[in-house]
Amino acid sequence: MPWKQVKPMEEKYRFILRANEPKANFSEVCREFGISRKTGYKLLSRYEAEGLRGLKPRSRRPKVSPGEVSSELIFEIVSIRQAHPRWGGVTIRSILERTHDAKKLPCPRTIDRILDRCGLVESRKRRKKRKYAPTDIVKPEQPNDVWTVDFKGWWRTKDRRKCVPLTVRDEYSRYLLDLSALEHGSTEAVKTRFKECFRKYGMPKYIRSDNGAPFSAYLGLQGLSSLSVWWIKQGVFPNRIPPASPQFNGAHERMHRDIKAELQKNPAKNSSIQQRVFDEWREEFNKVRPHRALKMKTPSDVYKFSNVKFQEDLEFQYEQDFLVRKVTSRGGISWKSKDRFISNALAKERIGVEVEDDSSLSLWFCDFFLGNTDEDFANPLGGSVQGRKVDNRELDK
């Protein structure tokens, strides 16, 4: 036999009938139905005043809500969200503060609820957080201390041409220095974009990248590639993240997620139009969109040009006690009438050899330490960035 279902209205009516019985004990009737005497008297008074209609559930919503968000403001919030589908409550409120009294605006959580009620929030699965300790990553203290660079995953424009977005960003201010629609990620193409950035913004101290080409040759000496060798010649040290660890460049990857959502899903007709779209997006990212990490300022409010100007053909001068050797096109130097392999990335460059007191050798390229070996080059210089003897980040202190 199935359980009998009891409807609230039927229970309330049965309570009224029991309470109105002659010689009924009102307290016992309330206990029988599991309600308080206050609730019982309220039901009786409503029934006497309105009949069965008085037993229906009533909304607890107040008749007057002084803090209620106006329909005009809701329309403005929705309009901003539709124009920028990736912006949340914190960002939208910061934008509204530019034209409204901040005291009269709803809090970011209320704005998020409004967006949710309007169907403008897509739920997504949250990944389990893992803890990391990025001890080897240089932390910037001011603009141009560290620039970050990476390729956003490529896509094709509508004319079926390949678009490989290169992104260069100032780590401290989040300022997007360059967003270029390249056709390929060659060394020369990337070097051309960096020349433009150096001429326009000046020189940084470090450039952080992953271990992929053309930024790094992970199995080579100190991970040097021809591009990172060129950086060092300009006085900029490479600062690479650990292999397969994009979380060490998390803010840059977060920006790539926005590019994927806002630009990649709707590719342009061709590369030139795609570049114009990139330029407009970069302008908005730098000058309109506030960032939490900047206390809701825009990157353009924080970023300042570097005082170090770009000098492309500057020749580095080694100290007098260094023995200077030119690396051959095959990546080696002549030492004690024998060819000693150094690195293909350093081909045709000048390196400095310093003889230590214990007859060991220290090899340098400009201000960048390459490694130690003995006079016969019997000990390998070391092929990994993590295995270097001297921390190149300390050299400018």
MOHU-V64416 format. One record per pair of residues at least 12 apart in sequence whose C-alpha atoms are under 8 Angstrom apart, sorted by the first residue. I is the first residue (numbers start at 1). J is the second residue. Records with the same first field share a line. If there is no record, write none. Layout:
BEGIN
I = J, J
END
This chain:
BEGIN
9 = 55, 56
12 = 43, 55
13 = 52, 55
15 = 29, 33
16 = 43, 44
43 = 55
69 = 106
74 = 114
77 = 92, 111, 115
78 = 115, 118
80 = 92
81 = 115, 120
85 = 120, 262
86 = 258, 261, 262
88 = 108, 111, 112
89 = 107, 108, 109, 110, 111, 112
90 = 108, 109, 292
91 = 289, 290, 291, 292, 296
92 = 108, 111
93 = 105, 106, 107, 108, 111
94 = 290, 296
95 = 289, 290
134 = 248
136 = 241
137 = 239, 240, 241, 248
138 = 239, 393
140 = 171, 172
141 = 172
142 = 172, 173
143 = 170, 171, 172, 173, 302, 303, 304, 305, 306
144 = 170, 171, 172, 203, 204, 205, 305, 306
145 = 171, 172, 204, 205, 206
146 = 170, 171, 172, 204, 205, 206, 207, 208
147 = 168, 169, 170, 171, 204, 206, 207, 208
148 = 168, 169, 170, 171, 207, 208, 209, 249, 252
149 = 166, 167, 168, 169, 207, 208, 209
150 = 166, 167, 168, 209, 210, 252
151 = 164, 165, 166, 167, 185
152 = 164, 165, 166, 167, 256
153 = 165
155 = 264, 267
156 = 267
157 = 267, 268, 269, 270, 271, 274
158 = 267, 268, 269, 270
159 = 269, 270
161 = 183, 270, 271
162 = 183, 184
163 = 181, 182, 183, 184, 271
164 = 180, 181, 182, 183, 184, 185
165 = 179, 180, 181, 182
166 = 178, 179, 180, 181, 182, 190
167 = 179, 180
169 = 252
173 = 294, 299, 300, 302, 303
174 = 286, 299
175 = 286, 299, 300, 303
176 = 282, 285, 286, 299
177 = 197
178 = 193, 197, 282
179 = 278, 279, 282
180 = 193, 275, 278
181 = 271, 274, 275, 278
185 = 214
186 = 214
187 = 214, 226, 227
191 = 227
198 = 309, 310
199 = 309, 310
201 = 305, 306
202 = 305, 306, 307, 308, 309, 310
203 = 236, 306, 307, 308, 309, 310
204 = 236, 306, 308
205 = 235, 236, 237
206 = 236, 237, 238, 239
207 = 236, 237, 238, 239, 240
208 = 238, 239, 240, 241
209 = 238, 239, 240, 241
210 = 240, 241, 242, 243, 246
211 = 223, 240, 241, 242, 243
213 = 225
214 = 226, 227
215 = 227, 228
216 = 228
218 = 383, 384, 385
219 = 383, 384
220 = 343, 383, 384
221 = 342, 343, 370, 381, 382, 383, 384, 385
222 = 370, 382, 383, 384, 385, 388
223 = 383, 384, 385
224 = 345
225 = 345
226 = 345, 346
229 = 345, 346
232 = 366, 367, 368
233 = 314, 316, 366
234 = 310, 311, 312, 314
235 = 367
237 = 368, 392, 393
285 = 298, 299
286 = 298, 299, 300
287 = 299, 300, 301
316 = 366
317 = 366
318 = 352, 366
321 = 354
322 = 352, 353, 354, 355
323 = 352, 353, 354
324 = 350, 351, 352, 353
325 = 350, 351, 352, 353
326 = 348, 349, 350, 351
327 = 342, 346, 347, 348, 349, 350, 351
328 = 347, 348, 349
329 = 344, 347, 348
330 = 344, 347
331 = 343, 344, 345, 346, 347, 348
332 = 344, 347
340 = 377
350 = 365
351 = 363, 364, 365, 366
352 = 364, 365, 366
359 = 374, 375
360 = 372, 373, 374, 375
361 = 373, 374, 375
367 = 395
368 = 392
369 = 390, 392
370 = 388
371 = 388, 389, 390
372 = 389
END
